[in-house]
Amino acid sequence: MCVISLRTRGALDTWSRGRATAALAAMLIRHLELSDLDALLALYEHLHKSDAPLPERAVVERVWRELVANRSYRYYGVFVGASLLSSCTLAIIPNLTRGCRPYGVIENVVTHVGHRRKGYAKAILREALKDAWATNCYKVMLLTGRKDEATLRFYESVGFDRHGKQAFIAKPAV
């Protein structure tokens, strides 16, 4: 568990361009635990306008237990008080190239719609990247379905290069 404080991470303007609040300074970033499932599922309602319905609760809980138990999957949460306000997932993938260094994939970056533009997503992505580098990843990829320029610039501000690779997505025929 890691408490992120603006005082310990550097200048305020580096983090949130002057939008720092008392809530941001007091936020807690930590790996999500089994008991965080309901809060995460509620936060995911802010990720997509529509999504496939979840299977029965027992299936969701089984999948969550598998994910939390596997060190290759890391779910991060930003908490202010008891509220989960932002989250992302980092998958660490073993690799036989690049000197057997793993690579990371970040997905499901989401912040509660009522708490956006406060620095939470930037803080959580920086924490995920810090963990990826500590795990010796040679790169981390992030996929987004968003096409708006502001979102793309946001990801660049955290250190991602939109021109570094070309992604292709395949989905099963419906």
NUPA-463288 format. One record per residue: residue number from 1; x, y, z of N, C-alpha, C in turn. Coordinates in steps of 0.001 Angstrom, whole numbers. Example, Ala and Ser with C-alpha at 12.3 -4.5 7.8 and 13.67 -1.06 7.14 Angstrom:
BEGIN
PALUM  num     n.px     n.py     n.pz    ca.px    ca.py    ca.pz     c.px     c.py     c.pz
PALUM    1    13190    -5690     7800    12300    -4500     7800    13200    -3300     7800
PALUM    2    12850    -2250     7080    13670    -1060     7140    12900       30     7870
//
This chain:
BEGIN
PALUM  num     n.px     n.py     n.pz    ca.px    ca.py    ca.pz     c.px     c.py     c.pz
PALUM    1      846    -1164        0        0        0        0      895     1231        0
PALUM    2      470     2255     -743     1280     3447     -881      391     4677     -765
PALUM    3      719     5560      129        1     6825      233      740     7828     -623
PALUM    4       48     8428    -1544      645     9422    -2426      317    10794    -1876
PALUM    5     1317    11561    -1629     1137    12914    -1125     1807    13873    -2084
PALUM    6     1157    14957    -2391     1758    15943    -3277     3067    16462    -2708
PALUM    7     3178    16543    -1408     4402    17037     -793     5562    16091    -1051
PALUM    8     5290    14789    -1078     6383    13836    -1257     6649    13533    -2715
PALUM    9     5780    13925    -3611     5957    13592    -5014     6458    14757    -5851
PALUM   10     6623    15934    -5281     7180    17020    -6069     6248    18205    -6130
PALUM   11     6557    19102    -7031     5831    20368    -7119     4373    20155    -7468
PALUM   12     3527    20960    -6867     2092    20852    -7122     1763    21028    -8596
PALUM   13     2405    21986    -9248     2044    22237   -10644     2463    21091   -11550
PALUM   14     3444    20291   -11160     3822    19129   -11952     2699    18106   -11961
PALUM   15     2002    17993   -10833      968    16968   -10714     -346    17357   -11330
PALUM   16     -832    18525   -11043    -2190    18799   -11477    -2372    20214   -12014
PALUM   17    -1282    20821   -12418    -1329    22143   -13037    -2177    23130   -12227
PALUM   18    -1921    23173   -10934    -2578    24157   -10098    -3958    23781    -9616
PALUM   19    -4462    22601    -9968    -5807    22192    -9552    -5784    21317    -8309
PALUM   20    -4687    21304    -7598    -4588    20443    -6415    -5616    20859    -5384
PALUM   21    -6186    19876    -4732    -7177    20122    -3692    -6759    19380    -2442
PALUM   22    -7411    19688    -1352    -7130    18961     -112    -7417    17477     -292
PALUM   23    -8443    17143    -1065    -8775    15732    -1296    -7646    15024    -2027
PALUM   24    -7051    15670    -3021    -5959    15055    -3766    -4757    14833    -2864
PALUM   25    -4459    15801    -2025    -3320    15667    -1132    -3518    14527     -133
PALUM   26    -4762    14209      194    -5051    13174     1180    -5421    11840      552
PALUM   27    -5304    11704     -745    -5719    10456    -1383    -4793     9304    -1007
PALUM   28    -5334     8125    -1113    -4603     6897     -856    -4655     6070    -2132
PALUM   29    -3493     5622    -2595    -3436     4697    -3733    -2973     3359    -3193
PALUM   30    -3730     2318    -3530    -3343      979    -3092    -3851      -49    -4086
PALUM   31    -3275    -1258    -3977    -3783    -2374    -4758    -5164    -2726    -4225
PALUM   32    -6076    -3038    -5114    -7415    -3418    -4689    -7379    -4815    -4084
PALUM   33    -8307    -5055    -3182    -8404    -6308    -2442    -9741    -6967    -2723
PALUM   34    -9910    -8187    -2247   -11168    -8905    -2448   -12365    -8078    -2012
PALUM   35   -12240    -7390     -896   -13366    -6617     -354   -13718    -5382    -1187
PALUM   36   -12926    -5045    -2193   -13171    -3859    -3026   -14024    -4154    -4261
PALUM   37   -14471    -5383    -4430   -15186    -5755    -5655   -16399    -4869    -5916
PALUM   38   -17270    -4698    -4958   -18489    -3922    -5201   -18166    -2472    -5553
PALUM   39   -17181    -1886    -4882   -16791     -508    -5193   -16227     -414    -6611
PALUM   40   -15442    -1411    -7023   -14882    -1407    -8375   -15979    -1553    -9421
PALUM   41   -16908    -2466    -9185   -18004    -2646   -10139   -18841    -1369   -10257
PALUM   42   -19052     -677    -9150   -19788      590    -9194   -19002     1642    -9977
PALUM   43   -17685     1680    -9777   -16853     2631   -10519   -16862     2316   -12008
PALUM   44   -16883     1046   -12368   -16895      658   -13780   -18150     1158   -14510
PALUM   45   -19180     1522   -13778   -20352     2114   -14428   -20005     3449   -15072
PALUM   46   -18879     4044   -14699   -18423     5307   -15265   -17429     5096   -16406
PALUM   47   -17136     3847   -16750   -16137     3534   -17772   -16720     3553   -19179
PALUM   48   -17857     2913   -19363   -18501     2817   -20677   -19962     3218   -20549
PALUM   49   -20482     3816   -21606   -21908     4175   -21587   -22777     2926   -21542
PALUM   50   -22316     1883   -22212   -23032      607   -22143   -21992     -508   -22160
PALUM   51   -22302    -1581   -21476   -21379    -2703   -21378   -22197    -3989   -21343
PALUM   52   -21551    -5087   -21628   -22239    -6377   -21541   -22636    -6624   -20092
PALUM   53   -23786    -7229   -19883   -24191    -7519   -18499   -23238    -8528   -17861
PALUM   54   -23052    -8391   -16565   -22202    -9328   -15836   -22915   -10670   -15697
PALUM   55   -22150   -11752   -15622   -22768   -13050   -15338   -23219   -13098   -13881
PALUM   56   -23699   -14228   -13438   -24169   -14347   -12057   -23046   -14014   -11079
PALUM   57   -23430   -13597    -9894   -22499   -13093    -8895   -21384   -14084    -8572
PALUM   58   -21694   -15356    -8496   -20675   -16363    -8158   -19554   -16374    -9200
PALUM   59   -19891   -16186   -10451   -18882   -16155   -11517   -18013   -14907   -11373
PALUM   60   -18649   -13766   -11139   -17910   -12508   -10966   -16940   -12642    -9786
PALUM   61   -17400   -13187    -8675   -16546   -13339    -7494   -15397   -14313    -7749
PALUM   62   -15651   -15380    -8507   -14584   -16345    -8826   -13506   -15666    -9668
PALUM   63   -13926   -14917   -10680   -12969   -14216   -11545   -12171   -13209   -10719
PALUM   64   -12845   -12459    -9851   -12171   -11466    -9022   -11139   -12126    -8097
PALUM   65   -11503   -13253    -7495   -10552   -13964    -6634    -9311   -14384    -7424
PALUM   66    -9504   -14885    -8638    -8382   -15291    -9484    -7486   -14098    -9808
PALUM   67    -8095   -12982   -10133    -7323   -11793   -10484    -6521   -11263    -9298
PALUM   68    -7147   -11171    -8146    -6472   -10638    -6960    -5330   -11565    -6523
PALUM   69    -5502   -12864    -6691    -4489   -13829    -6260    -3284   -13884    -7203
PALUM   70    -3434   -13440    -8427    -2386   -13550    -9437    -1554   -12269    -9454
PALUM   71     -266   -12354    -9117      607   -11173    -9068      853   -10550   -10442
PALUM   72      491   -11244   -11510      652   -10672   -12845     -436    -9659   -13175
PALUM   73    -1514    -9659   -12394    -2608    -8706   -12589    -2663    -7801   -11374
PALUM   74    -2597    -6507   -11623    -2582    -5544   -10524    -3675    -4517   -10749
PALUM   75    -4572    -4478    -9827    -5667    -3507    -9854    -5350    -2423    -8835
PALUM   76    -5314    -1188    -9291    -4988      -52    -8435    -6249      759    -8176
PALUM   77    -6326     1341    -6997    -7447     2201    -6663    -6985     3472    -5992
PALUM   78    -7628     4572    -6332    -7446     5841    -5627    -8635     5995    -4703
PALUM   79    -8349     6142    -3424    -9385     6325    -2420    -9242     7690    -1789
PALUM   80   -10357     8340    -1578   -10432     9516     -725   -11456     9150      330
PALUM   81   -10993     9060     1558   -11839     8496     2596   -12098     7044     2240
PALUM   82   -13343     6631     2317   -13710     5250     1987   -14147     5101      532
PALUM   83   -14109     6178     -252   -14637     6153    -1624   -13561     5827    -2647
PALUM   84   -13829     4820    -3470   -12971     4489    -4604   -13340     5441    -5741
PALUM   85   -12408     6311    -6125   -12708     7345    -7117   -12054     7101    -8465
PALUM   86   -10994     6306    -8516   -10297     6072    -9777    -9618     4712    -9707
PALUM   87    -9444     4081   -10863    -8827     2770   -10912    -8187     2535   -12277
PALUM   88    -7231     1628   -12296    -6689     1108   -13553    -6146     -284   -13280
PALUM   89    -5921    -1016   -14341    -5406    -2377   -14267    -4080    -2442   -15006
PALUM   90    -3094    -3096   -14402    -1815    -3355   -15048    -1623    -4861   -15113
PALUM   91    -1427    -5379   -16312    -1083    -6791   -16498      399    -6861   -16833
PALUM   92     1136    -7668   -16100     2564    -7896   -16344     2682    -9225   -17086
PALUM   93     3243    -9182   -18284     3265   -10355   -19156     4702   -10842   -19332
PALUM   94     4988   -12082   -18910     6335   -12631   -19111     6658   -12669   -20605
PALUM   95     7953   -12672   -20925     8354   -12478   -22305     9678   -13194   -22562
PALUM   96     9829   -13769   -23734    11078   -14431   -24108    11976   -13560   -24982
PALUM   97    11560   -12334   -25281    12418   -11410   -26006    12858   -10300   -25054
PALUM   98    13641    -9366   -25549    14111    -8221   -24748    14803    -8692   -23471
PALUM   99    15613    -9755   -23615    16353   -10256   -22463    15454   -10891   -21416
PALUM  100    14339   -11435   -21845    13328   -12038   -20958    12704   -11016   -20011
PALUM  101    12728    -9764   -20407    12066    -8740   -19593    10577    -8734   -19933
PALUM  102     9719    -8633   -18934     8273    -8603   -19190     7855    -7259   -19777
PALUM  103     6620    -7215   -20221     6021    -5948   -20626     4685    -5812   -19921
PALUM  104     4189    -4609   -19886     2933    -4349   -19204     1873    -3824   -20143
PALUM  105      637    -4075   -19774     -518    -3535   -20496    -1447    -2913   -19459
PALUM  106    -1769    -1653   -19671    -2709     -952   -18791    -4042     -853   -19501
PALUM  107    -5091    -1167   -18771    -6453    -1116   -19305    -7389     -581   -18230
PALUM  108    -8608     -322   -18633    -9709       51   -17735    -9354     1212   -16814
PALUM  109    -8794     2265   -17400    -8515     3492   -16649    -9844     4225   -16501
PALUM  110   -10264     4466   -15265   -11565     5093   -15043   -11509     5962   -13799
PALUM  111   -12168     7104   -13873   -12374     7976   -12719   -13862     8286   -12643
PALUM  112   -14385     8279   -11442   -15792     8618   -11220   -16083     9955   -11891
PALUM  113   -17190    10023   -12624   -17504    11212   -13419   -17576    12485   -12566
PALUM  114   -17947    12376   -11320   -18029    13544   -10453   -16699    13982    -9872
PALUM  115   -15623    13254   -10199   -14315    13556    -9608   -13212    13628   -10656
PALUM  116   -13558    13894   -11890   -12560    13976   -12952   -11849    15325   -12930
PALUM  117   -10681    15345   -13569    -9854    16552   -13694    -9330    17054   -12347
PALUM  118    -9079    16106   -11449    -8531    16450   -10136    -7166    15796    -9913
PALUM  119    -6653    15088   -10905    -5333    14478   -10794    -5328    13023   -10364
PALUM  120    -6486    12444   -10116    -6531    11064    -9635    -6018    10067   -10674
PALUM  121    -6459    10194   -11910    -6037     9245   -12950    -4543     9376   -13226
PALUM  122    -4044    10593   -13239    -2612    10787   -13464    -1812    10140   -12340
PALUM  123    -2265    10303   -11111    -1566     9716    -9971    -1574     8191   -10039
PALUM  124    -2693     7617   -10390    -2787     6156   -10413    -1979     5565   -11571
PALUM  125    -1952     6248   -12702    -1140     5776   -13821      348     5867   -13493
PALUM  126      750     6918   -12827     2152     7036   -12426     2532     5921   -11455
PALUM  127     1630     5574   -10568     1897     4483    -9626     2014     3154   -10375
PALUM  128     1126     2903   -11330     1195     1666   -12122     2496     1615   -12917
PALUM  129     2899     2721   -13507     4159     2750   -14255     5352     2520   -13325
PALUM  130     5320     3115   -12150     6401     2910   -11180     6534     1418   -10855
PALUM  131     5407      748   -10641     5435     -693   -10361     5941    -1489   -11564
PALUM  132     5536    -1087   -12755     5987    -1789   -13963     7502    -1674   -14111
PALUM  133     8043     -481   -13886     9494     -315   -14012    10207    -1093   -12907
PALUM  134     9636    -1135   -11712    10234    -1896   -10616    10215    -3403   -10899
PALUM  135     9283    -3840   -11740     9174    -5249   -12134    10051    -5544   -13349
PALUM  136    10796    -4529   -13807    11729    -4650   -14927    11035    -4736   -16286
PALUM  137     9811    -4245   -16393     9161    -4204   -17710     9989    -3339   -18657
PALUM  138    10097    -3778   -19896    10838    -2973   -20852     9934    -1949   -21541
PALUM  139     8611    -2145   -21438     7662    -1166   -21955     6314    -1425   -21303
PALUM  140     5459     -413   -21367     4071     -550   -20928     3210       50   -22023
PALUM  141     2204     -699   -22420     1266     -235   -23440      -69       91   -22783
PALUM  142     -726     1076   -23306    -2043     1462   -22828    -2950     1556   -24042
PALUM  143    -4100      933   -23950    -5087     1017   -25023    -6251     1856   -24548
PALUM  144    -6746     2708   -25415    -7939     3482   -25110    -8839     3502   -26330
PALUM  145   -10118     3457   -26080   -11090     3588   -27153   -11443     5045   -27435
PALUM  146   -10964     5928   -26576   -11261     7356   -26728   -10438     7935   -27868
PALUM  147   -11056     8805   -28630   -10387     9426   -29779   -10209    10929   -29607
PALUM  148   -10820    11502   -28550   -10751    12955   -28403    -9332    13389   -28041
PALUM  149    -8940    14505   -28571    -7580    15010   -28420    -7192    15242   -26957
PALUM  150    -8114    15709   -26140    -7804    15973   -24734    -7399    14688   -24012
PALUM  151    -8087    13598   -24291    -7740    12324   -23658    -6383    11842   -24130
PALUM  152    -6115    11973   -25418    -4823    11541   -25952    -3688    12377   -25369
PALUM  153    -3887    13673   -25245    -2871    14539   -24627    -2678    14183   -23151
PALUM  154    -3774    13827   -22477    -3662    13416   -21076    -2726    12219   -20954
PALUM  155    -2930    11179   -21766    -2078     9996   -21691     -628    10346   -22042
PALUM  156     -429    11241   -22990      931    11677   -23306     1567    12383   -22107
PALUM  157      776    13142   -21349     1317    13871   -20203     1808    12941   -19099
PALUM  158     1345    11698   -19127     1781    10709   -18137     2997     9940   -18639
PALUM  159     3327    10085   -19927     4516     9441   -20469     4278     8477   -21614
PALUM  160     3039     8352   -22082     2741     7446   -23185     2920     8158   -24518
PALUM  161     3352     7412   -25522     3606     7938   -26869     2559     7370   -27816
PALUM  162     1678     8210   -28299      616     7709   -29189     1138     7286   -30550
PALUM  163     2359     7659   -30892     2908     7315   -32199     3919     6168   -32133
PALUM  164     4169     5621   -30943     5203     4609   -30759     4901     3267   -31395
PALUM  165     3664     2865   -31430     3255     1573   -32000     1888     1751   -32637
PALUM  166     1517      818   -33467      178      794   -34044     -563     -394   -33452
PALUM  167    -1726     -148   -32874    -2511    -1231   -32292    -3563    -1697   -33277
PALUM  168    -3846    -2993   -33264    -4925    -3581   -34042    -5768    -4388   -33079
PALUM  169    -7060    -4273   -33207    -7983    -4951   -32318    -8811    -5928   -33134
PALUM  170    -8910    -7167   -32664    -9775    -8176   -33274   -10824    -8567   -32243
PALUM  171   -12039    -8732   -32675   -13124    -9165   -31807   -13847   -10328   -32480
PALUM  172   -14421   -11223   -31679   -15112   -12366   -32282   -16360   -11900   -33044
PALUM  173   -16693   -12635   -34077   -17911   -12338   -34833   -19122   -12583   -33942
PALUM  174   -20093   -11719   -34054   -21289   -11841   -33205   -22371   -12599   -33928
//
